């Protein structure tokens, strides 16, 4: 049974348990759903694919229990569909703090250091550390979720909402963004104006999609427009925002 790591989301103080399974981080579904505002964990899990969830036996205050866990793609899918304002901050924290720490040390907890007692111990410690670094570097690529998990983000039109684009760009370790910050970047880079209308010079990168909806109180039929990022636009933003990872590794076949 793998060791369970317990950490707290700084914005709310809510605790989330995570465990490494075959070298990949998995999260306790009930904890994630509580942070993201899902009232019923079972209903929320119906949105996930079978390979994005599973059951793991864990120690709890009540003894050993079988708990439902979700992997990284499943976590992102729940974040993306959450209406809670803290969802974006939770995403930023997981991608910017928790996952990089796990990928470096194999756990969220701070690494433990040992002091060699002799020259021979020092040589052995140096050898172990060198092997650990080599293994950790090799495992970074293995920890990346399958590109297939991101194909679902692309619409039938081959474009992405700003929130979806932020999720994908955040997979690059050199980029840290969210929906609000990416909107600000779109305006700063002059892809859209202050009214969120795309500039003609960037019609290959940004587009508007119209949709109708019914007003929840009046029932009146309304028209809204959503800013969408094209595949070319996502590649353009990745370069402009200083991305360092290969672009294709972020979205796989979705580009």
N, C-alpha and C positions, 0 to 999 in steps of 0.2 A: 504494500500500500504506500503510495507516494505521500510525501510530507505536504501538509496543507499550509499555505501562507495566508496570513490574515493582514489586511491593510485597510486604511480608512480613507475615504474620499474627502479631501480637505474642506470642500465647500459646504458639505452637510454633516460630516463626521460619521456617515453611515459606513458600516464595515462590509467588505467584500472579500470572500474567500477565493483563492485560486490554487491550482495544483498543476504540476507538470505531468503530462501523460504522453509517453513516447517522445519526450523532448519538446512538446508544444504546450503553451499555457492554456488552461481551461478555467472557466469561472463558474462559481455556483450560481445557477439560474435565479433562484429566489432572491439572492443578494442583489444581483444586477437589476432585476425587475423592480425591487424596492427603490433603488436609486433613481430609476428611470420613470417611476410613477405608474407601472402596470399593476392594476389591482389584482389581477388573477394571473399567476405565473403560467398555469396550464394553457390558458387562452393565448398568452403571448408566445408560448413555445410552438403553437401551431403555425406561426409564420416562418419557422425555421425548417431547413431541410434536414433529413434524417442524419446526414453526416455531420451536421453542425451541433448536435446535442447527443448526450449519452447519460449514463448513470454511473456514479462512482461511490464506493463505500468510504465514508469519512468519519473521523471522531467528532462528536458533538457533546455538549454538556449532558445530553441524555444517553450517551453511549454511541456505539457504532450505528450509523444510519446510511441508507442508500439515498444519495442526493443527486438530483439532475444537474448536470454541468453542460456548459456551452463553450465552443471553441472561439477563436478570434473572429472568424467571419460571422458566426452567429451573434457574437457581441455587437459587431458593427451594424448588423441588420436590425437589432433591437434598438440601438442608439438612433439609427436613421429614422425609425418610425415612432420614436418617442416625441410627445408634445411638451414634455417638461422643459422649462427654460434651462435647467442645469444640465441637460443632455449634452450640449456642445462643450461645456466646461469639463464634463466627465470624459468625453471623447479626447479632449486635449490632454487631460491628465493621464489617461491610460496610454495614449500613443506617445506622449512626450516624456513620461516619467516611469510608469510601471513596466511597460513592455521593454523599453531599452535596458532597464535594470535587470530584468529577467534574462534578456539576451546576453548580457555581459557576465552575469554571475550564476545564472541558473535558478535564481529566486529573487523575490522582491527585497528580502532582508539584506542589510549591509553585509558585505563579505567579512568573514572572520580572518584575522591575521594570527600567525603563529611565530614565535620567536625561537630560532634554532639554538640549541644548547651546545653544539660543537661544530667544528669545521665540516665534519662528515654530514651532520644534520643539515647544515647550510647548503651543501652540494645537492643533497637529496631534495631539499625544499625547492631549490632553483630548478632542478629537473622536473619536479612535479608541476611547478608553476608554468614552465615552458610548454609542457604537454597540455595543461589546462587551457592556456591561451590558444594553442593550435586547435584544440577540440572546440573551443567556444567560437572561434572564427569560422570553422567549418560548419558549425550548427546554426549560424545566423541565417544562412540561406535556407536551411531545412525548416526553420521556424516560420518562414513566410507562408501564409495561407495560400492554397491553390488559387491560381488566377481564375479558375472557373467560378469561384465564389464572388468575383467582382463583375462577371458578365451580367448578372442580374441588375446591376445599376444602370446599364445602358438601356435607353428606351428603344422602341421600334424605329425611332428616327435617328438613332445613333448619337444622341446627345445626352447631357446630364444636367440635373438641377445644380444650383450653386452649392447646396449642401452636400450633394453626392460628389461633386468635383472636389470639395474640400476634404472629404473622407479619403479619396484616392490620392490626392496630392500629399496628404499627411503621412502616407506610407513611405515617403522619401524622408530619411533621417535628417536631411538638411532643410526641410520645410516644416513649419508649424503654423497651421492656419485653421480657421473655422468659417462658418457661413458668413458671419458679420465681417470678419477680417478679409475674407476673399471678396466680398462685395466692395469693400473699401479699396482693395487692390485693383479690382476691375475699373473703378472710377479713377484711381491714381494713374493707371496705365492707359487711361482714355479708351477703354474698350466699350464703356457705357457712360452716359452722361448722368447728371444729378437726378434725372427722373427715371433712371434705369433703362434708358432707350439705347440700344447698341448704335455705335457710330458706323457709318457706311464703310469706312476703311477696314473695319474688323468684322465684316459680315460672315467671313469664313470661320471666325472664332466664337462669335456670340450670336444668338438668335432669340426671338421671342416666340413663345407658344401660347396660343389663346385657349381658354377652356371656359365652359359654362358651369355654373353651380347655383343651387338654390339657397337663398338667404335663410339661415336656421330659424329666424323668428317670423319673418314676413312671408316666406315661401316664394318671394319674388326671384325670378331668374336673372342672374347677374353674369357679367363677362369679366374675366380677369386674365392678365397676361403674366407669364412666368419667364424670367431670364433663364436661358439654357446655354450650356457650354458645349460646343461641338468637340469631336475628337481632336481636330486640328487645334482648337482653342485650348484644350487641356494640355496638349503638347507645348503650345506657345507659353502658357502660364507656368508649366513646369520649368521651362528654360528661364523665364523672366524672374521667377521667384528663387532662383539659385539651386534648383534640384541637382543632386549629385548621383542618384541611383539611375540605372538604365530605365528610360521611360517605359519600355515594354514590360519590365518587371512589375510595374505598378498596376497595370490593368490587363495584362495578358492579351487575349484575343479581342477584348472589348474595343481596343483602338482600331 
